[in-house]
Amino acid sequence: MDDTIEDTDAIRSEHTDIQGAKAGDEPADSRKAESELACLGAQEAAEFIRRDSRSGELTRLEVFANEPFLFSEQEQAQAMDDLAHDEAYVDIVRTLDERNGTQYLHSTTFLTVAYAKHTIRARANDPAYLIVETVRENSEIYPKPTSLEFFEFEPFGLAFDDVLTYANAILADEACPDIKSVKVTNDMVYLYSDTFLSEGQAQAMAQWVEVDMHLDSNK
């Protein structure tokens, strides 16, 4: 067990002793111990989340109810509140699974929100859903169209032929009427959502990324 966990146990022990002290003891000591315990809980959680993120992993809330933390509901709530409001933990954020509302914690120092969303969608094992939601998000936020090749890379890891098959199915699916495609002069296909991008915008952006940018750089 590392020093951080041992320190936590020591403060818990001190906290228990204070709680069991006589009524005449100084109440400030109890408040100080409670404050130290809450602070250490947030520190422990943040360090664990950062280690996970550094390894490319997302952290689920329920991990803190288990070893080595064993946070009570109150301790976990306090630690999460501290993470949300203390500037020392500004890099710790929550990203939701859009389908079931499960919350994942991660450090934006190591994993961006966009990458976390991609990872969560990839875990759903529904490539069509993954492609549609990613294309819509890219079209809305950046805004930009999305190359089919994009889904070959981590955290997606899809084979290009599979991406092409899913893309064709999506384009023919009446449930996804906003998803459209454009092809540029090197024959690369991009997808976009016409809710956020026009065909002309998507075509121009894709052409620039695939062809024109490289021509300009060679001048």
C-alpha positions as CSV (number, residue, x, y, z in Angstrom):
1,M,0.0,0.0,0.0
2,D,1.5,3.4,-1.0
3,D,2.1,6.4,1.3
4,T,-1.1,8.2,0.2
5,I,-3.3,5.3,1.3
6,E,-1.4,4.9,4.6
7,D,-1.8,8.7,5.2
8,T,-5.5,8.3,4.6
9,D,-5.8,5.5,7.2
10,A,-3.9,7.7,9.7
11,I,-6.2,10.6,9.2
12,R,-9.3,8.2,9.4
13,S,-7.9,6.9,12.7
14,E,-7.4,10.4,14.0
15,H,-10.9,11.3,12.9
16,T,-12.3,8.4,14.8
17,D,-10.4,9.3,17.9
18,I,-11.7,12.8,17.8
19,Q,-15.3,11.7,17.2
20,G,-15.0,9.5,20.3
21,A,-13.4,12.3,22.5
22,K,-15.1,13.8,25.6
23,A,-17.5,16.7,25.2
24,G,-15.0,19.1,26.7
25,D,-12.4,18.6,24.0
26,E,-11.7,21.3,21.5
27,P,-14.3,21.0,18.6
28,A,-11.9,22.9,16.2
29,D,-9.7,19.7,16.2
30,S,-12.6,17.7,14.9
31,R,-13.4,20.2,12.1
32,K,-9.7,20.3,11.2
33,A,-9.5,16.5,10.9
34,E,-12.7,16.3,8.8
35,S,-11.3,19.0,6.5
36,E,-8.0,17.1,6.1
37,L,-9.8,13.9,5.4
38,A,-12.0,15.4,2.7
39,C,-9.0,17.1,1.1
40,L,-7.0,13.9,1.1
41,G,-10.0,12.0,-0.5
42,A,-10.0,14.4,-3.4
43,Q,-6.2,14.2,-3.8
44,E,-6.3,10.4,-3.8
45,A,-9.1,10.4,-6.4
46,A,-7.4,13.0,-8.6
47,E,-4.1,11.1,-8.6
48,F,-5.9,7.8,-9.5
49,I,-7.9,9.5,-12.3
50,R,-4.7,11.1,-13.7
51,R,-2.9,7.7,-13.7
52,D,-5.8,6.1,-15.5
53,S,-5.9,8.9,-18.1
54,R,-2.1,8.8,-18.6
55,S,-2.6,5.1,-19.5
56,G,-5.5,6.0,-21.9
57,E,-8.2,4.7,-19.5
58,L,-11.4,6.3,-18.3
59,T,-12.3,6.1,-14.6
60,R,-15.8,5.1,-13.4
61,L,-17.2,6.6,-10.2
62,E,-17.9,3.3,-8.6
63,V,-14.2,2.5,-8.4
64,F,-13.9,4.7,-5.3
65,A,-16.3,2.5,-3.3
66,N,-13.8,-0.4,-3.6
67,E,-10.3,-1.1,-2.5
68,P,-8.0,0.7,-2.0
69,F,-10.3,3.7,-1.4
70,L,-13.4,2.4,0.3
71,F,-15.1,5.8,0.3
72,S,-18.5,6.0,2.0
73,E,-21.2,7.7,0.0
74,Q,-20.6,10.9,1.9
75,E,-16.9,10.8,1.4
76,Q,-17.3,10.1,-2.3
77,A,-19.8,12.9,-2.7
78,Q,-17.4,15.3,-0.9
79,A,-14.4,14.2,-3.0
80,M,-16.3,14.7,-6.2
81,D,-17.5,18.1,-5.1
82,D,-13.9,19.1,-4.3
83,L,-12.8,17.8,-7.7
84,A,-15.5,19.9,-9.4
85,H,-14.8,23.2,-7.5
86,D,-11.2,23.2,-6.5
87,E,-8.8,24.9,-9.0
88,A,-6.2,22.3,-8.2
89,Y,-8.3,19.8,-10.1
90,V,-9.4,21.9,-13.0
91,D,-8.1,19.2,-15.4
92,I,-10.5,16.5,-13.9
93,V,-13.8,16.4,-15.9
94,R,-16.8,14.1,-16.3
95,T,-17.9,12.8,-19.7
96,L,-21.2,11.0,-20.1
97,D,-22.1,8.0,-22.1
98,E,-24.8,9.5,-24.4
99,R,-26.7,6.2,-24.4
100,N,-27.0,5.3,-20.7
101,G,-25.8,8.3,-18.8
102,T,-22.9,6.5,-17.2
103,Q,-20.3,9.1,-16.0
104,Y,-16.6,8.7,-16.7
105,L,-13.9,10.8,-15.1
106,H,-10.6,11.7,-16.8
107,S,-7.9,14.3,-16.9
108,T,-7.9,16.6,-19.9
109,T,-4.1,16.8,-19.4
110,F,-3.9,13.3,-20.9
111,L,-7.3,12.7,-22.5
112,T,-9.4,15.3,-24.2
113,V,-13.2,15.4,-23.9
114,A,-13.4,14.6,-27.6
115,Y,-11.2,11.5,-27.3
116,A,-13.1,10.4,-24.2
117,K,-16.3,10.6,-26.1
118,H,-14.8,8.6,-29.0
119,T,-13.6,5.9,-26.5
120,I,-17.0,5.6,-24.9
121,R,-18.8,5.3,-28.3
122,A,-16.2,2.7,-29.4
123,R,-17.1,0.6,-26.3
124,A,-20.7,0.5,-27.4
125,N,-19.7,-2.0,-30.1
126,D,-22.1,-0.3,-32.5
127,P,-20.0,1.1,-35.4
128,A,-22.9,2.7,-37.2
129,Y,-23.8,4.6,-34.1
130,L,-20.2,5.5,-33.5
131,I,-19.8,6.9,-37.0
132,V,-23.1,8.9,-37.1
133,E,-22.5,10.5,-33.7
134,T,-18.9,11.4,-34.4
135,V,-19.8,12.9,-37.8
136,R,-22.5,15.0,-36.3
137,E,-20.3,16.2,-33.5
138,N,-17.4,17.1,-35.9
139,S,-19.8,18.9,-38.2
140,E,-21.3,20.9,-35.3
141,I,-18.3,21.7,-33.1
142,Y,-15.3,22.3,-35.3
143,P,-17.1,22.5,-37.9
144,K,-15.7,20.0,-40.4
145,P,-16.5,16.9,-42.4
146,T,-15.1,13.6,-41.4
147,S,-12.9,11.4,-43.5
148,L,-13.8,7.7,-43.7
149,E,-10.1,7.0,-42.9
150,F,-10.6,8.8,-39.5
151,F,-12.3,5.7,-38.1
152,E,-9.2,3.5,-38.8
153,F,-7.3,5.2,-36.0
154,E,-7.5,4.8,-32.3
155,P,-9.7,4.7,-30.3
156,F,-11.9,3.4,-33.2
157,G,-9.6,0.9,-34.9
158,L,-12.1,-0.1,-37.7
159,A,-11.0,-1.6,-40.9
160,F,-11.5,0.7,-43.9
161,D,-13.6,-1.8,-45.8
162,D,-15.9,-2.1,-42.8
163,V,-16.1,1.7,-42.4
164,L,-17.1,1.9,-46.1
165,T,-19.8,-0.7,-45.6
166,Y,-21.2,1.1,-42.6
167,A,-21.1,4.4,-44.3
168,N,-23.1,3.2,-47.3
169,A,-25.7,1.7,-44.9
170,I,-25.9,5.0,-43.0
171,L,-26.4,7.0,-46.2
172,A,-29.2,4.7,-47.2
173,D,-30.8,4.8,-43.7
174,E,-33.9,7.0,-43.4
175,A,-33.1,7.3,-39.7
176,C,-30.1,9.4,-40.5
177,P,-31.3,11.8,-43.1
178,D,-28.8,14.5,-42.2
179,I,-25.7,12.4,-42.9
180,K,-24.4,13.1,-46.4
181,S,-21.2,12.4,-48.3
182,V,-18.8,14.3,-50.6
183,K,-15.9,13.0,-52.7
184,V,-12.9,15.1,-53.4
185,T,-10.5,15.0,-56.4
186,N,-8.3,12.2,-55.0
187,D,-11.5,10.1,-54.5
188,M,-11.4,10.3,-50.7
189,V,-14.9,10.2,-49.2
190,Y,-16.0,12.5,-46.4
191,L,-19.2,12.4,-44.3
192,Y,-20.9,15.4,-42.8
193,S,-24.2,16.4,-41.2
194,D,-26.2,18.9,-43.3
195,T,-27.8,20.1,-40.1
196,F,-24.5,22.0,-39.4
197,L,-22.7,22.1,-42.8
198,S,-23.8,22.8,-46.3
199,E,-22.6,20.5,-49.2
200,G,-20.5,23.3,-50.5
201,Q,-18.8,23.9,-47.1
202,A,-18.1,20.2,-46.7
203,Q,-16.7,19.8,-50.2
204,A,-14.4,22.8,-49.9
205,M,-13.1,21.7,-46.5
206,A,-12.5,18.2,-47.6
207,Q,-10.8,19.3,-50.8
208,W,-8.5,21.6,-48.8
209,V,-7.4,18.9,-46.3
210,E,-6.9,16.2,-48.9
211,V,-5.5,18.1,-51.9
212,D,-5.2,21.9,-51.9
213,M,-3.3,22.2,-48.7
214,H,-0.6,19.8,-49.9
215,L,-0.3,21.7,-53.3
216,D,0.2,25.0,-51.5
217,S,2.9,23.5,-49.2
218,N,4.9,22.4,-52.2
219,K,5.0,25.8,-53.9
